[in-house]
Amino acid sequence: MSTVARVFALGLLALGMFIYPQEVISSAGEGLVLWWRFVLPALLPFFILSELLMSAGFVHFLGVLLESFMRPVFRLPGKAAFVVAMGYTSGFPMGAVLTARLRKAGEITRVEGERLLAFTNNPSPGFMLGAVASGMLGKPALGIILSSSIYLANLLVGFLFRYYRVTTGPRQSSRLPSFRRAWQEMKEAQFKDNRAFGQILSEAIKQSITTVLMVAGFMAFFSVILRLLNVWHVITFLATLSHVFIEAIPIPILQAFFNGLFEMTLGCQGTIQAVTELNHQVALLALLMGWSGLSVFAQVAGFISETDLRFFPFVVARTLQGIIALGLSQVFLTFVEIPTSTIAIQFPSTSVVFWNTWQASSVMFMGIMTLLFILVLVRQPR
């Protein structure tokens, strides 16, 4: 963006804030409420945990054990498996934060970092299962369809990105994983980081709080921008203009779509209100959650700004994931007996209570860790 365009956009935004102070306050508050209810409990504990695990050398431990799996499947080092696990567990923007950390530490190359960034950023399981399926839709069973579509689409994107900028580097070792070698690598990493545990813990908490507060700022700021765009009828104009070319799609659905392009959560809420057919709801929700929204884009851009990682491959990956997730959601719906209407399906109330943000993230983390260690055991020499 040129300097003139940037000054004009910021001046217009400042003018809007002065003209509509109540809209700014309410929209910023709504963004912070979403952060407090869903993002903070999903991210903060896992940010602290990731910092502690990295300082304990766990990344090096996994790097040795999972090298023989990650290389042939994703063309990534074994250390990337830690980012995959934490990204799937905690949601945005954990994958970007850890990818940037590995790149700054020189643990991955630039191309490997861009491959890793492409498929380690998803909505958290708590958001998909708790906020969207149980809370907004009132149909917890649809959380399985939505999350399966998102995660499978994400893995397919990761596999496709193994062909991204293939280079002929030094041949990787084909040795099978060894617990002894992995343990030695972890001990060496701990020896290099000779800080006391109290210092490690305090720095992990400080760094995690700083990061999660940055996420809060992004969410509040983009909530304000989106509210002003709606007040100025920009979203309505875009929806109406699109309806001229795509008459089959009603304007309210297009409005929900454009809201979701900017901010995923508000787009999901608008989808539930604007769309009546259940299969159309699921399709648009999968598309928007796969895309993730410009708010998340800004977060990722901010976290990788101190590295040499390029942003455009991430945009391509998000576009691919949104389209693939939409298609997969419709395929999965054909195998599930759910009426295509807005009539609520009766489920035990305990299912709604169980799939809250923290529990869903914890179950996902334990499941991924178990799967990783099963892969390690399978790859062990007999």
N, C-alpha and C positions, 0 to 999 in steps of 0.2 A: 504494500500500500504506500502510495506517495505521501510526502509530508503534507501537502495541501489537503488530500483526501482524509488523512488521519486527523488533522486539526479540525476539518469540517465535521467529521463524524463525532469527535469528542465534544466539540462546541454544541452540536445538536443534542447530544446526550445530556450535557450539563443544562442546557435550556429546558429540556424535558423534565429534568429533576426539579428545577426551580418552579416550573408551571404546575407540576402534578406531585407535590410533596407527599400527599396521603397515599397515592398509588405507589410511590417509591418505598415508603415505610412499610406498607402492607405486603408488597411483593418481596422485599428483602426479608421481612419476618417469616413469610411462608417458606422461602428458601432455607432459612436457618432452622425452621421447625423440621423440615424434611431431613436436613443434615443431622439434627439432634436425635430424631427418632430412628433413622435407618442407617445413615452413613457413619456417624460416630461409633455406635456399638459394633458395627461390622468392621471398621477399619482400625481403630485405636489399639485394641488388644493384639491384633495380628501385625500391626506395624511394630509394636514393641517386641513381639515374639520373633519377627523376622530379623530385627536388629540383633537380638540376643543369639539367634541361631547362626547368623553370619559371623558374629564375633567369636562364636564357639567353634568355627571351622566346619559347620555342618554342610555348607555349600561345597567345600572341597571334598567332604566325605561322599556326598551324592554325586559329585563330579566324576569320581573314579568309578563308582558302582554303576552309574547309568550312562556312561559314555558309549557303551556298545549298543544301547537302545536309542539314545537321542541322535547319534550321528547318522545312522542309516535312515531313520524315519523323518527327521526334521532338519538334518544337516546342522545340528547345533551341538555344542559341548555338553557333557553331562551336567555341568553346573547350572545350565538353563532349566533343568527339571525343577529346581527349587523355585524359580520364578513362575513356572507354569503352575505348580501346586499352590503357591500363595496367591497368584492372580485369580485362579479359579475359586479359591476359598473366599477371598475378601472383596472381590469386585474392583471397580474403578477406584483410584488409579494405581492400585498396588503394582500391577505389572509394569507400568511405566516407571515408577519409582525404583523398583529393584533392577530393571533393565538398565536404567541410567547409572545406578550404583555399580553394577558389574562392568559397564563400559568405562566409567571413570577409573575403576581399579585395574583396567587392562585385562580383565578376565575373558572378554569376548571381543571379537573384531567389530568393525563398523557394520559390515554386512550381516553378521550374526546378530548384532543388536537390533537391526531393522527387521530381520526375520522374527526374532523373539517378540519384539514390540507388536508385531502384526497379530498375534494370537494369544496374548496373555492379558487382554483387557476385556472384561465381561461385566455385566451387572452381577451383583452379589447374589448368591442363592437365597439369602434372606429377602432381598428385594423382589425377586421373581416369584418365590413361593409364598412369602408372607404379604408383602405390600400389594403386589399386582393380583396374583391368583386368589388369595384368601381375602385381602382387604378390598381392593377395587372391584374385582369380578364377583367375589363371594362364591367362588368355585375352586377350592383347593386342589382338586384333581387336575385342573388345567395347568397348575404349576409344573407338573411333571412334563406335560407336552411342551410348554414354553421353554423350560430349562433344558430339556433334551434337544429341542430345536436349536437353541442358542449354542450349547456346548458342542454338539455334533458339527454344526456349521463352523464353529471356531476351530475345531480340530481339522476339518477339511481345508480351511484357509491356511492353517499351519503347514499342512502337507503340501498344498499348492506353493507356498512360499519357500519350500525347500529348493525350488527351481529358480528362485529370485537371485539374479546375479551370481550364478555358479562360477566359482573361481578354481583354478588348479593350484592349490597350495601344497604344503608338505603332507605326505600321506600320514594319516592318523594310525596310531598303534591299534592293532587288532587283538590285543590281549584281552582275555576274559576278565571280568571284574573280580577283585580279590578284597575280602573284608580286611585282611591284614594291611594291604597297600592303602585302602581307603582310610583306615584308622591312623596309619602313619601320616598321611596327608593332613588329616584333621589335627593331629597333635602338632605338626609343624606349623600349621596356621595359628594355633593357639599360642605356640611359643613366640611367633613373630609379634602377636598382639599381647603384650605383657601387662596390660592394664588389670587392676584389681576388679573383682566382680562388682563391688559397689560403684566404681566409676563407670563400668560398662553399662550397668542398669540405669544409672542416672542419666548418662548420655543417650541411651536408647529411648528413655521416656521423653527427654527434652527434644530429641530429633523427631520423634513420632508425633508429639503434640504440635510442633511447628508445622509438620507436613499436613496433619489433619485440619489445622486451622487455615492453611492455605486452601484446602478443598472447600471449607466453609465460605471463605471469601469468594471463590469462583462461583459457588452455587448462588450466593446472595446477589452477586453482581449480574449474573446472567438472568436471574429471576426478574431483576429490575429492567434489564434490557428487553426481555420478552414481554413484560407487562406494558412497557411504553410502546412497543411495536403493535400490541393489540389496541392500546388506547388511540394510537394514531391510525388504526385500521389498516396497517401495512399487511398483517397476516390475512385479513379479509380480502384485501386487494389481490394478493398473490393467489388466494384460493379461488376467487372469482375469475381471475385471468386464466388460471389452469383449467377451470371448469369450461371455459370457452373451447379449449382444445380437447378436453376429456369430459364430454357431457355425461358419460355413464356414471361418473363418480360425483355424488352430491357435494355441495359446498361445505357443509359441516364436517364431513370426513376429510376433505382437503385442508380445512382449518386445523383439525387435529394433527394431520400429517405435518404441516408446516410448523406447528408448535413443537412437535416431537423432533423435528430437524434441529431446532434450537436447544430445547431442553427435554430430555427423555421422560422425566417423571410427569411433567405437565402434559406432554403429548400422550402418555398412557392414560392419564385421567380424562383428557378430552376424547380419546378413542372410545372409552367405556360409555361416555355420555352421548357421543354422536352416532355410533354404529349400533344397529339393532341385531344383525345376524351374528351368531356366535363365531362361525368360521371366519367371517370378515374381521371380527374383533381380534381373534387370535392371530390372523395373518398380519394385521397392521401393528399389533403389539410386538410380534416377533421381528418385524422389519425395523421398528423404532428402537427396540432394545439391542438388536444387532448393530444398528448404525451408531447408537449411543448419544448423539447430540453434540452440538457445537460447544456446549458447556464442558463436556468431557474432553473434547478436542483441545480446548484451551488449557485444561489441566495437564494433559499429556504434553502439549507444546511447552508449557512452563517447566515441567520436570526434566525434559530432555534438552532444554535450552543451553545447559552447561556442557553438553556433549556434542559430538560431531554427527549424531544420528539425524537422518533426514526425516521430515514429517510426512512427505507425500506418500511413501509406501504405507504408512499407517492409515491414511485416508482411503487408499485403494482397498486395504484389508477390511476396513469397516463397511465400505460399500458392498464388497463381496459377501461379507458375513450377513448383512441385513437381507440381501436378496436370497441367499441360500437358506437362511433361517426361515424366511417367509415360505419358501417352497416346502421345506421339511415339515413345518407346522401343519400344512394342509395334508401332507402325506400321512402324518401321525394321526390326524383327526379322522381319517378314513378307517382306521383300525380301532377307534375308541367309540363306544356307544354313548355319545353325549348329544342331546337334542340341539339343533341349530336355532336356538331362540334365546331370549334373555331370561327364561324361567330359571330361578335358582335351583341348584341341585342340593339335596339335603345330605349333609355329612355330619359326623360327630363333631361337636364343638371342640373336643380335645385336639383335633387335627389343626384347627385354626390357631389354637393356643401354642401348639408345639412348634409350628414352622415360623417362629419369630426370627428376627435377624441373627441373634447370637447363636441360637441352637442350630439353625440351618447352616451357618458358616462353620460351626464346630464339626458337625456331622460331615460336611463336605471335606474339611481339612483332614479328618481322621480317615475318611474313605480314600482320598488321594494318597496319603502317606502309606496306607496299607497296600494299595495297588502298586506303588513304587517299589516297596520292599518285596512284594510278590515277584515283580519283574526282576529284581536283583537275585532272588533265590533261583528263579528259572534259568538265569544266565550264568549261574555258578557252574564251574567245571565239576563233573561227576567223578 
